[in-house]
Every structure is written in C-alpha cells, then in structure tokens.
Amino acid sequence: MFGLSELKQTRFYQEVFAEGKEEGKLETIPQLLALGLSIE
C-alpha cells in the first residue's frame, strides 16, 4: 500500500494537483476583478 509521501511523488498525483491549482486560480480571477483589483 502506498503511503502519503509515495503517493505525492507519482506523476498522476502531481498532474492532478497542478490541474487543481490552475482551476482554483481561474475561479479566483473574476472574484478579484469584482473587488476592483487590476489584472496586474
């Protein structure tokens, strides 16, 4: 059975984690713009 540290080293975990971070950023951008923050 994989431990957590071994799981985090797999390509699948790293790709899913990166994709989740990307989606989180895309969801956050409109909220920040609505608050009046600039794109920069």
C-alpha positions in Angstrom: 0.0 0.0 0.0 1.2 3.5 -0.8 2.0 5.9 1.9 1.1 9.6 1.5 4.7 10.5 0.7 5.0 7.9 -2.0 1.6 9.0 -3.5 2.7 12.6 -3.7 5.7 11.5 -5.8 3.6 9.9 -8.5 3.1 11.6 -11.8 -0.7 11.2 -11.6 -0.8 13.0 -8.2 1.4 15.8 -9.4 -0.6 16.3 -12.6 -4.0 16.3 -10.7 -2.6 18.7 -8.0 -1.3 21.1 -10.7 -4.6 21.0 -12.5 -6.5 21.7 -9.3 -4.3 24.7 -8.6 -4.9 26.0 -12.2 -8.7 25.7 -11.8 -8.6 27.5 -8.4 -6.7 30.4 -10.0 -9.3 30.6 -12.8 -12.1 30.7 -10.3 -10.5 33.4 -8.2 -9.7 35.9 -11.0 -13.3 37.0 -11.6 -13.8 37.5 -7.9 -10.7 39.7 -7.6 -11.8 41.7 -10.6 -15.2 42.2 -9.0 -13.5 43.6 -5.9 -11.9 46.3 -8.1 -8.4 44.8 -8.3 -6.5 45.2 -11.5 -5.3 42.3 -13.7 -1.7 43.0 -12.7 
